[in-house]
Amino acid sequence: MTAKLITILLALGLTAIALLSQRQQCIDLAYQITRTHNKCDRIRTDLWDVRCAIAEQVAELHRKEFLTGPMPHDETSLMAARARQEQDARYQSPSMTTRHGG
């Protein structure tokens, strides 16, 4: 009778230890997931800061070009780049712009 009681208590103790171990693993995993989400949020915030800085710089370039006009031989001009893109689109061969079935 005593051996059965000791065996049952030992089994209950081992089961409790296993359940506590599983619980701790779940807590650790939730903590890691939270840290990863926080890191993603920080990176997303940094990315938006960079996007805003780029947008401000581009807007400033547009304002300067609008007020002063592009320089005649300025290859970095936004207006010159847009004109080159439009010109390239006009002179592209039809085979490059459409797909032919066959």
ABEGO torsion letter per residue (X at the ends): XAAAAAAAAAAAAAAAAAAAAAAAAAAAAAAAAAAAAAAAAAAAAAAAAAAAAAAAAAAAAAAAAAAAEBBAABAABAAAAAAAAAAAAAABBAAAABBBBX
